[in-house]
Amino acid sequence: MDETQAFAEERPRLISLAYRMLGSVAEAEDVVQEAFVRLHAALTAGEVIDSVPAFLTTVTTRVAIDHLRSARVRRERYVGAWLPEPLLTDRSSDVAERVETTESLSIAFLVVLETLSPVERAVFLLHDVFGYGYDEIAPIVEKSVENARQIAVRARKHIEARRPRFEPSPEERDELARRFFAAVVAGDVDGLVRMLAADAIVVGDGGGKAPALSTPVVGAERVARFLAGLSRFGARYGLSGRFAEVNGRPGLVVVDDDGRIASVAAIDISDRKVRAVHSIANPDKLRHLGEILDLASLVERA
């Protein structure tokens, strides 16, 4: 397999892995590019590589782990809550086509992965999502096979404790999501409360660059009133929402009359209730989706 062929064949899988590791489109692209740079350097130096896919997976995983370790330091200084960069998986885009749409892609799931250590995250994804054996994973993360197995068990228990008891069908999920968003637009607080879990939460990520929640809003009544107020706020500034599939789950893209994106929200549904709303307004996390509306300037001018 020459380098060009390797790039074409392995890139989708590597992007899928790197995005799930990092929650960032740009960083995933950078990590995968670094893997190919190192492949080229190794081949140029005459290094014998038994398996190009294994080499690229190892480098991608290790570089992603290093990125995560440095990212955790940066995120301690992040303004407000940190959320992953969203993908619009219901439309054709280069990144969306390279990232398989499964539960492991949802914003809610990526948020849970953030609670794992970088190595735990890598081992869990490689084994449970990408189907690697522990004998393959061990050298990638520089652990023994038994240690890799123990890390996966620990990570799996952590994730299972946070997984929903009942996952609705896509049809049920979309139907509830459409009713939910319609109630938000209508400002129907009572209707929203009926669709929200008692411990529902709204988390906003503005990164200090766009208006967003400083702390999450928790509880069905508080969340309902907050969302109804947010809808009135959007209407006042000429914003509207269009239904979309965000990271494989129902979501909303908020735009102005010119189609510029102000924010992207994804909702987490289980047990026939909306359990979480994750809203990303940080413009740096939306640029890969299209033209961005400067929401902060819009509010200041009004």
N, C-alpha and C positions, 0 to 999 in steps of 0.2 A: 504494500500500500504506500503510494507516494504521498508527499505532504499535502498536495492539492486535494487528492481524493480523501485523505484523512480529515481535512478541514470540512469538506462537504458532508461526509458521512457521520462524523462524530459531533459536529457542532450542535445539532438540536438536542442531543442527550446531555451534553455538557452544559448548555445554557439552562436546561431544565434543572439540573442539579445545582448549578451556581445560583440561580434565582431563588430557589427554595432555601439555600444556605444563607443568602444575604438579604433577601427581600428588596433588592434593588436591581433594576434593569441595567443601569449604566455600570454598576459594579460587576454584575454578572458578565456583561460583555467584556469588561476589562480583564477579568480573571481568566476567561476562556481564551482571550487573545494572548495573555501571558503564557498560558499552557502551550499554545502553538509556537510562540517565540522560543520557548525552552525546547520544544521538540526539534525545531529547526537547528538550534544551537547544538543539540546533542548529536543529531545526524551529521551536521557539518564537521563536528569534531571526531567523527568516526566511531561514535559510541554504538554498540550493538544493542538494539532494542527488540526484544523478543515479541512484544505485543504493543503496537502503537495505541490501541484503545485503552489498554491498562495503564500505559505511561501517561496518557492525557488525563485519565480519570484521577490518577494519583496526584498529578501536579495541580489539577483543578481543585481537588478537595483540599490539599495542603495550603494552597494559596488562599482559598476561601476561608479556611480556619484562621490563617494569619490576619485576613481582612476583618473577620468577626472579632478577634481579640482587640484589634486597634479600634474597631467601630464601637465596641462597648465603652471604651474610654471617651470617645467623641459623644456618644449618646448620653453620657452622664451630664454633659454640658448642653444637651439639646433643649430647646425651649418648648415646654409642654410635652405631651405624649408623643412617642415615636410609633409610627405605623409603616408597614411596607408600602412600596410603590405599587399602585394598582395596575392591572392589565385589563383591557377590554377584550374579553375572550369571545364575544359574539360577533366580532368583525375581523376581517382579514388584515393582519398586521404581521410584520416579520417576527416580532417577539412572540406574539400570541401563537403563531403557527409553530414556534419552536418549543413552546411549553405546553405539555399535555395537560388537559383540564381534568383534574381529579380532586378528591377531598383535600389532598396535600397541597393544593394550590390556593385554597380559599384564604382570605385575609384573616379570618378567625383562627384557622389552623396555623398560619405563619406567625400569628401573635403568640400562640402557645409554644411554638418552636423557639421563640425568643427567650423563653424561660430555661431552656437547656443550655449547657455549656457548649462551646464550639465543637468539641470532639463528640459529645453526646449527639449533637445535631447531625454531624456527619455520619456517624455510625447508624443512627436510626434511619436516616434518609437512604443511605446506601443499601441497607438490609431490607427495611420494610416497604420502601417506595420503589427502589430500583432493582431489588431482587438479587443483590450480591450476597455471596456466601461469606461466612465469618473468616474462612481461610483466605478469601480475597481481600476482605476489609482490613484484616490485622496489619499487613505490611503498609497499607495506605496510610493508616493513622498511627503507625509505629507502636503497636501494642501486640500482645500475644493473642492467639485465637480465643483463649478463655477470657481474657480481659475484654476483648471486643464483644464477646457474647454477654458478659456481665453488664457492660455499658449499655448495650441495646435493651436488655431486660429492664434496667433502671429507667432508661429514657421512655420505654414503652409504658411502664407503669405510670409514670408522670403524665404522659399524654392521655392514656386511657381514663385517668381520673378526671380529666377535663373534657372528654368527648361527650356529646349528647347521648341520651338514652335511646331516643327515637329520631331517626333521620327520615324526613318525608321524601316522597318521590319528587322528581323534578317538576312534574305537573302541579302537585300540591303546593310545592314551595313557590312556584311562580304565581299561582293563583292568590296565595296569601300575600305575597310581596306586592302584587298589583293593588289589592284591596288596601294594604297598609299605606302605600305611597299615595293612593287616592285620598285616604283619610288625612294624611299629612297635608296635602294640597288644600283640602277642604277645611282644615283646622278642626277636625272632628276629634276632640280630646277623648270623649267617652268611647268612641269607636277605636281609637288607638289603644286605650287602656285595655280593652277587651282582647286585642291582638298581641299585647306585650306580656312577656313573662314578668312575674312579680319582681324579680331581681334584674330586670332589663337594664342595659347600660348603653350610653352613647359616649364614644371616644372620638375626639377631634385632633387632627394633626395639622397645625398651621406652620410649625417650625419657626415661629416668630416672624414669619414673612407674610402671613395672611391672617385675617380674623379667625380665631378658633377658640375652643374651650381651653381654659387653663387647667381644669380638672374634670374628670368624667362626671356625667350626670347619671345617677343610679336610682332605680325604682320606677315602676310602671307609670304612676301618676306624674312624677317629675319629668320623666322622659317624654310622656305624651304632651305635656304643656310646653316643654322646651321645643319639641319638633314643630308643634303648631305655631309657636312664636317665630321659629326659624323660617317657616314657610311665608309668614307675613313679611318678614325682613327681606326675603328673596324677591317677593312680588314688588315690594317698595322700590327695589333697585333694578327692576326689569329682568330678573333672573327666572328661569324656568328649569324644570327637570325632565329628562327623558330616560325612560326605562332602559336598562342595559344589563348585560351579563358582566359582572366584575369578578375576575379571578374564579370563574366558574360558578358564581352564585348571583342571585338577584341583586341589582344595584341601581344606582341613579347617577347620571351625569348632569351636573348643574351648569347651564350655559346662559350667556346673554343673547340678545337678539341677533348678533352676528355669528353665533355659534362658538364663541370663545369659551373655553372651559374655566369655570370658577372653582369647582370641587368635584370629587368623585366619592360616592358613598356605597358601601356594601352592607347588606344585612345578613345576620346569622339567624337561621330558623331551625328549631328543633322542637320536638314534642308539641308541634302545631302552634308554636308561639314564636314571636320575634324576641330573640334573646340579646342581641347586640346590634348596634349601628356603628360602623367605623367610617369616619368621614375624613378624607385627605384633601386639604386645601393648600398645602405647601406647594408653591408653583414649581419648585425644583423637582418635585416628585411627579409632576403632571406633564412636563414638556414633551415626553416621548409620545403623548397621546394626541397632540395637535396644538393649535394656537391657544395661548393662555390669557385669561382676563386678569388684570392686576386688581384683585379684589380689595386690597388695602387702599389703593389710590381711589378706587370707586367710592368706598365708604368715606374717605377723607373729603372728596369733592362734593359729596351730597349735603 
